[in-house]
Amino acid sequence: MDTSKSAFETEPDDFHEHRFRREEYPFFWLVNVQARYSQLLEIELKKIGLDISRFRVLTLAWKYRTATITQLAEYAVIKMPTVTKIVVRLRDDGLVITRASRADGRVTEVLPTEAGVAKAEQAHVLATRIFDRAFKGIRTSQVDKMNLILAQILTNLND
């Protein structure tokens, strides 16, 4: 019979005071906020025939009016082959057109069509409602400070 104790049984009585508390871990909050935002956004976007990936790429094409596949991948934080597939789907749906860059024929540019602009504007209204809900009761200065902190964290992780 094994009489050894687990690590939990051999710790001091105040062990629970030193344990990991997810509520005190910023990445717990980041992941959960992102997951909930994505869930709510996905529900709304489905109503207009978009998914989150297509929304992200279409919104960027709409905002920039002309963007390369590389730029879309960078700004959407999606791998380039995946962005290429998304762009093909958006093109097949008549929401974007693609063309070779005038400056470099090897570069593909993506432009929203009139239907793409209308769809992006429709999606933007839905996303804005969720954004406003998320930041209800939070001052602009607090959002600005949070953005600065998150930017610094990202910089730290990229170093």
VOPAGU-2260 file (C-alpha; in pm, 1 decimal, decimal comma):
REM VOPAGU-2260
SITE   aa  ch    i         X         Y         Z
SITE  MET   A    0       0,0       0,0       0,0
SITE  ASP   A    1     140,0     337,2    -104,3
SITE  THR   A    2     135,0     579,1     189,9
SITE  SER   A    3     300,3     869,8       9,1
SITE  LYS   A    4     101,9    1189,4     -18,1
SITE  SER   A    5      36,7    1402,3    -320,2
SITE  ALA   A    6     200,9    1741,1    -351,6
SITE  PHE   A    7    -129,0    1901,2    -253,5
SITE  GLU   A    8    -150,4    1701,3      67,8
SITE  THR   A    9     204,9    1784,7     176,7
SITE  GLU   A   10     185,7    2161,2     122,9
SITE  PRO   A   11     145,1    2399,5     416,8
SITE  ASP   A   12    -204,5    2489,5     531,4
SITE  ASP   A   13    -188,5    2820,7     351,2
SITE  PHE   A   14    -112,7    2653,8      17,4
SITE  HIS   A   15    -441,6    2777,1    -125,5
SITE  GLU   A   16    -326,4    3134,3     -65,6
SITE  HIS   A   17     -36,8    3082,7    -308,3
SITE  ARG   A   18    -220,1    2889,5    -575,9
SITE  PHE   A   19    -293,2    3026,8    -917,0
SITE  ARG   A   20    -608,5    3237,3    -922,1
SITE  ARG   A   21    -737,0    3280,3   -1271,7
SITE  GLU   A   22    -916,4    3602,6   -1179,5
SITE  GLU   A   23    -579,5    3761,7   -1102,2
SITE  TYR   A   24    -423,3    3654,7   -1432,1
SITE  PRO   A   25    -467,6    3917,3   -1706,7
SITE  PHE   A   26    -452,4    3660,6   -1986,7
SITE  PHE   A   27    -753,4    3483,8   -1834,4
SITE  TRP   A   28    -950,7    3803,7   -1888,9
SITE  LEU   A   29    -808,7    3866,1   -2235,7
SITE  VAL   A   30    -894,2    3517,6   -2356,9
SITE  ASN   A   31   -1241,0    3521,4   -2205,1
SITE  VAL   A   32   -1326,8    3867,4   -2335,2
SITE  GLN   A   33   -1207,1    3773,2   -2683,5
SITE  ALA   A   34   -1399,6    3445,3   -2676,3
SITE  ARG   A   35   -1723,3    3610,1   -2565,3
SITE  TYR   A   36   -1684,7    3895,1   -2815,0
SITE  SER   A   37   -1627,5    3638,7   -3090,8
SITE  GLN   A   38   -1933,8    3437,4   -2986,1
SITE  LEU   A   39   -2158,6    3742,1   -2993,0
SITE  LEU   A   40   -2011,2    3869,1   -3318,0
SITE  GLU   A   41   -2045,5    3530,3   -3484,2
SITE  ILE   A   42   -2416,1    3515,6   -3395,7
SITE  GLU   A   43   -2476,6    3860,0   -3545,4
SITE  LEU   A   44   -2263,8    3809,0   -3856,3
SITE  LYS   A   45   -2438,5    3482,5   -3936,2
SITE  LYS   A   46   -2759,0    3684,2   -3984,2
SITE  ILE   A   47   -2598,6    3861,7   -4280,6
SITE  GLY   A   48   -2413,3    3562,9   -4423,3
SITE  LEU   A   49   -2064,2    3630,6   -4289,9
SITE  ASP   A   50   -1830,1    3450,8   -4054,8
SITE  ILE   A   51   -1566,1    3620,3   -3843,1
SITE  SER   A   52   -1273,6    3553,2   -4078,4
SITE  ARG   A   53   -1459,1    3687,0   -4380,4
SITE  PHE   A   54   -1576,6    3983,6   -4172,4
SITE  ARG   A   55   -1221,2    4069,9   -4070,0
SITE  VAL   A   56   -1081,1    4052,1   -4422,0
SITE  LEU   A   57   -1378,2    4229,4   -4582,5
SITE  THR   A   58   -1371,8    4504,5   -4320,1
SITE  LEU   A   59   -1002,6    4566,8   -4382,9
SITE  ALA   A   60   -1056,0    4576,5   -4760,1
SITE  TRP   A   61   -1342,0    4821,9   -4699,7
SITE  LYS   A   62   -1141,3    5043,4   -4463,6
SITE  TYR   A   63    -831,6    5057,4   -4685,8
SITE  ARG   A   64   -1020,8    5047,2   -5019,7
SITE  THR   A   65    -718,7    4873,7   -5173,3
SITE  ALA   A   66    -508,0    4626,2   -4977,1
SITE  THR   A   67    -264,8    4354,3   -5070,6
SITE  ILE   A   68    -302,7    3996,3   -4953,2
SITE  THR   A   69       8,8    4050,7   -4740,6
SITE  GLN   A   70    -139,5    4358,5   -4573,3
SITE  LEU   A   71    -468,1    4180,2   -4506,4
SITE  ALA   A   72    -284,3    3887,4   -4350,3
SITE  GLU   A   73     -78,0    4118,5   -4130,5
SITE  TYR   A   74    -365,2    4342,8   -4019,8
SITE  ALA   A   75    -610,7    4056,1   -3964,0
SITE  VAL   A   76    -344,2    3842,2   -3793,2
SITE  ILE   A   77    -428,5    3551,5   -4021,6
SITE  LYS   A   78    -178,9    3339,7   -4215,1
SITE  MET   A   79    -137,3    3440,6   -4577,9
SITE  PRO   A   80    -261,8    3111,9   -4730,0
SITE  THR   A   81    -575,2    3139,3   -4517,3
SITE  VAL   A   82    -631,3    3501,3   -4623,0
SITE  THR   A   83    -590,4    3396,1   -4985,0
SITE  LYS   A   84    -867,0    3136,4   -4941,4
SITE  ILE   A   85   -1090,4    3391,0   -4767,5
SITE  VAL   A   86   -1034,9    3641,9   -5047,5
SITE  VAL   A   87   -1128,0    3378,0   -5306,4
SITE  ARG   A   88   -1452,2    3310,4   -5115,8
SITE  LEU   A   89   -1527,1    3682,7   -5089,9
SITE  ARG   A   90   -1454,8    3722,1   -5461,9
SITE  ASP   A   91   -1679,5    3427,0   -5545,8
SITE  ASP   A   92   -1954,8    3595,8   -5343,0
SITE  GLY   A   93   -1907,1    3919,1   -5536,5
SITE  LEU   A   94   -1786,4    4115,3   -5232,2
SITE  VAL   A   95   -1432,0    4190,0   -5352,3
SITE  ILE   A   96   -1236,4    4194,7   -5673,1
SITE  THR   A   97    -868,5    4115,0   -5710,8
SITE  ARG   A   98    -613,2    4255,2   -5948,6
SITE  ALA   A   99    -239,9    4250,7   -6000,6
SITE  SER   A  100     -65,5    4551,7   -5851,9
SITE  ARG   A  101      32,5    4815,0   -6105,5
SITE  ALA   A  102     361,3    4863,2   -5917,8
SITE  ASP   A  103     446,8    4493,1   -5892,0
SITE  GLY   A  104     255,9    4238,4   -6095,2
SITE  ARG   A  105     344,0    3963,9   -5847,5
SITE  VAL   A  106     136,4    4136,7   -5578,3
SITE  THR   A  107    -238,6    4080,8   -5559,2
SITE  GLU   A  108    -454,3    4373,3   -5453,7
SITE  VAL   A  109    -800,6    4331,9   -5305,1
SITE  LEU   A  110   -1074,3    4592,3   -5349,5
SITE  PRO   A  111   -1430,6    4581,3   -5219,8
SITE  THR   A  112   -1713,3    4585,6   -5472,6
SITE  GLU   A  113   -2025,4    4795,2   -5420,2
SITE  ALA   A  114   -2187,3    4485,7   -5269,0
SITE  GLY   A  115   -1879,7    4438,4   -5050,3
SITE  VAL   A  116   -1897,2    4796,2   -4925,2
SITE  ALA   A  117   -2266,4    4752,4   -4843,9
SITE  LYS   A  118   -2199,5    4423,1   -4662,6
SITE  ALA   A  119   -1904,8    4571,4   -4470,8
SITE  GLU   A  120   -2115,8    4869,8   -4364,8
SITE  GLN   A  121   -2392,8    4634,8   -4251,4
SITE  ALA   A  122   -2142,0    4425,5   -4054,5
SITE  HIS   A  123   -1987,6    4738,4   -3904,8
SITE  VAL   A  124   -2324,0    4838,8   -3757,7
SITE  LEU   A  125   -2356,6    4496,2   -3593,3
SITE  ALA   A  126   -1998,6    4499,6   -3461,1
SITE  THR   A  127   -2041,4    4853,0   -3326,8
SITE  ARG   A  128   -2342,1    4743,7   -3122,6
SITE  ILE   A  129   -2135,6    4470,1   -2960,0
SITE  PHE   A  130   -1844,5    4708,8   -2904,5
SITE  ASP   A  131   -2074,8    4963,0   -2741,3
SITE  ARG   A  132   -2224,6    4691,4   -2522,0
SITE  ALA   A  133   -1878,3    4573,6   -2418,3
SITE  PHE   A  134   -1761,9    4921,0   -2322,5
SITE  LYS   A  135   -2081,0    5039,2   -2156,0
SITE  GLY   A  136   -1989,2    5241,0   -1845,8
SITE  ILE   A  137   -1622,2    5262,6   -1940,9
SITE  ARG   A  138   -1476,6    5605,7   -2012,9
SITE  THR   A  139   -1285,6    5679,4   -2330,6
SITE  SER   A  140    -978,5    5760,1   -2120,7
SITE  GLN   A  141    -996,3    5411,4   -1968,7
SITE  VAL   A  142   -1015,6    5253,0   -2313,2
SITE  ASP   A  143    -720,3    5463,7   -2425,9
SITE  LYS   A  144    -517,3    5354,6   -2123,6
SITE  MET   A  145    -610,3    4989,7   -2178,6
SITE  ASN   A  146    -499,3    5016,0   -2541,8
SITE  LEU   A  147    -165,0    5160,8   -2434,5
SITE  ILE   A  148    -112,9    4883,2   -2181,7
SITE  LEU   A  149    -206,9    4612,3   -2431,0
SITE  ALA   A  150      24,2    4766,4   -2691,1
SITE  GLN   A  151     309,5    4760,2   -2438,1
SITE  ILE   A  152     237,4    4396,6   -2351,0
SITE  LEU   A  153     246,0    4307,0   -2720,5
SITE  THR   A  154     571,7    4496,9   -2764,7
SITE  ASN   A  155     717,9    4308,4   -2468,6
SITE  LEU   A  156     611,5    3975,1   -2613,8
SITE  ASN   A  157     754,7    4066,5   -2954,8
SITE  ASP   A  158    1096,3    4161,7   -2810,4
